[in-house]
Amino acid sequence: MWMTAVGTNLLFQRIARYRTVSFGDGKQKMAKSINLAAKLATFDEKWSPRTVASFNGHDVMVVKVEGEFRWHSHADTDDFFLVLSGEIEIRLRDGPVTVTAGEMFVVPKGVEHCPIAEKEAHLLLIEPTGTPNTGDARTAADRKVI
């Protein structure tokens, strides 16, 4: 079957959205790009991270935040925040840090902090798989994969 120039172009556009990725088991699989806005549109809960991808023992998560979270720390890992939209304040015992859309902040491991968003903000988080978002597995939000 011969494809028209338009059909060939559409095929290449579809293929371009996929790429081969090697996983830890040595197998290669086709991976699709991830639309973070579309993932964020699938839920409304605040302070409940959703895992959108994993790599090298880390989870990449999106989360909607609004209001004040809680003071907490992570004894074994830094805490990475990338603001996708909106603005957050990360309170530290030494003073607050404001992080706006397109900016990131890393809280060093063991440092107590309290994230706050006066209005809804969307974040991307990267943490070692299994890290409780509160620093305590007993009070952490359930991990959901979307």
Buried (B, 14 or more C-beta within 10 A) or exposed (E): EEEEEEEEEEEEEEEEEEEEEEEEEEEEEEBEEEEBEEBBEEBEEBBBBBBBBEEEEBBBBBBBBBEBBEBBBBEEBBBBBBBBBBBBBBBBEEEEBEBEEEEEBEBEEEBEBBBBBEEEBBBBBBBEEEBBBBBEEEEBBEBEEE
